[in-house]
Amino acid sequence: MESIGAANIGTHYDERSPIADELRDGQVHMWYWYDEQDEATLTEAVRRITRKVTDTLGLRSGERLLDAGCGPGETGVFLARRYGARVTGITLSAYEIERANERAASNGMEELARFQYGDYMELPFPDGSFDAVLALESLQNAPDPVRVFAEFFRVLRPGGRIAFSDFSLESSAEPKRLATFMSALKLPRLPTLREWLEYAGDAGFEVEEYTQCGPRVFGRRSKYVKAAMSRRQELLAKFGEEALGEFASRHLGFFAPRRDQVGYVIVAARKPRG
Ligand SMILES: C[S@@+](CC[C@H](N)C(=O)[O-])C[C@H]1O[C@@H](n2cnc3c(N)ncnc32)[C@H](O)[C@@H]1O
């Protein structure tokens, strides 16, 4: 697979995030529905993932959180508001930085939640400068996960926590379908749950919790389509036919794998106290 540079990833999210932001209320990530009859709205289904992943961090007021791959900021603003955490969000997307800082200001959270350009492959922060690190569906684009986990380990204080969530490989039976998916989402690799745990463990983290809830996430794609289609006219009026068409065409690759081929993992781990 070709290497995907930071500028390329930044452009990918500059193009993708505005409509995703609108559709999922600032959370550019997956959803969680219990079953096909679950009546939760898309916003609520997406918030469930935000809460499920960030709950594992056990944040306390005043703690310093790095939101690595922060998207358009709703997650970071939520964590500042709910826990009083001091959030530093980084992303490669200029659109996301502007939108996230706007969102922090309009929620009166600009003192607690700040967003800036940053590459998690080379973090511009001193050793031990955070109590917690969050990577909510951002590691999927990492050119070198070993390096990123080493960076997270470095910037955390001893005893600091990390939480991440992402896609996992559950069955490689139909490689063409997977290749289409990975190319559409710009994924250099699709690790298994075991590989995700190894990345964290090999960097020195002690894994404390993990789950694979793909059937309620990737497996509920049809509910996402239904929810998105119900807002089609509204999105059309705001973004226009061409932008919406491009956004939809990117989803073709997303839908390529069988439902049982792609999982969703949530992992919480700690840097040893020493
Ligand atoms: C799928 S979005 C998730 C956004 C956000 N965590 C959320 O859940 O709403 C992936 C995010 O990872 C960021 N990202 C990807 N590669 C990155 C890198 N090398 N350094 C920093 N951020 C990165 C993208 O810019 C984007 O904000």
The ligand as an SDF file (V2000), in Angstrom:
LIG
                    3D

 27 29  0  0  0  0  0  0  0  0999 V2000
  -12.3640    9.5950   11.7810 C   0  0  0  0  0  0  0  0  0  0  0  0
  -11.7770   11.1750   12.3210 S   0  0  0  0  0  0  0  0  0  0  0  0
  -12.1730   11.1000   14.0560 C   0  0  0  0  0  0  0  0  0  0  0  0
  -12.2860   12.4750   14.6510 C   0  0  0  0  0  0  0  0  0  0  0  0
  -12.6310   12.5570   16.1280 C   0  0  0  0  0  0  0  0  0  0  0  0
  -11.7490   11.7620   16.9660 N   0  0  0  0  0  0  0  0  0  0  0  0
  -14.0520   12.1780   16.3600 C   0  0  0  0  0  0  0  0  0  0  0  0
  -14.2610   11.0800   16.8540 O   0  0  0  0  0  0  0  0  0  0  0  0
  -14.9380   12.9790   16.0180 O   0  0  0  0  0  0  0  0  0  0  0  0
  -10.0070   10.9470   12.2820 C   0  0  0  0  0  0  0  0  0  0  0  0
   -9.2100   12.1240   12.8300 C   0  0  0  0  0  0  0  0  0  0  0  0
   -7.8420   11.7230   12.9590 O   0  0  0  0  0  0  0  0  0  0  0  0
   -7.0350   12.7870   12.5250 C   0  0  0  0  0  0  0  0  0  0  0  0
   -5.7110   12.2730   12.1510 N   0  0  0  0  0  0  0  0  0  0  0  0
   -5.4080   11.3300   11.2250 C   0  0  0  0  0  0  0  0  0  0  0  0
   -4.0660   11.1810   11.1460 N   0  0  0  0  0  0  0  0  0  0  0  0
   -3.5210   12.0310   12.0550 C   0  0  0  0  0  0  0  0  0  0  0  0
   -2.1790   12.3490   12.4520 C   0  0  0  0  0  0  0  0  0  0  0  0
   -1.1220   11.7800   11.8600 N   0  0  0  0  0  0  0  0  0  0  0  0
   -2.0050   13.2620   13.4350 N   0  0  0  0  0  0  0  0  0  0  0  0
   -3.0610   13.8880   14.0130 C   0  0  0  0  0  0  0  0  0  0  0  0
   -4.3520   13.6270   13.6680 N   0  0  0  0  0  0  0  0  0  0  0  0
   -4.5700   12.7200   12.7080 C   0  0  0  0  0  0  0  0  0  0  0  0
   -7.8020   13.4050   11.3700 C   0  0  0  0  0  0  0  0  0  0  0  0
   -7.3010   14.6930   11.0830 O   0  0  0  0  0  0  0  0  0  0  0  0
   -9.2200   13.3670   11.9580 C   0  0  0  0  0  0  0  0  0  0  0  0
   -9.4050   14.4850   12.7920 O   0  0  0  0  0  0  0  0  0  0  0  0
  1  2  1  0
  2  3  1  0
  2 10  1  0
  3  4  1  0
  4  5  1  0
  5  6  1  0
  5  7  1  0
  7  8  2  0
  7  9  1  0
 10 11  1  0
 11 12  1  0
 11 26  1  0
 12 13  1  0
 13 14  1  0
 13 24  1  0
 14 15  1  0
 14 23  1  0
 15 16  2  0
 16 17  1  0
 17 18  1  0
 17 23  2  0
 18 19  1  0
 18 20  2  0
 20 21  1  0
 21 22  2  0
 22 23  1  0
 24 25  1  0
 24 26  1  0
 26 27  1  0
M  CHG  2   2   1   9  -1
M  END
$$$$
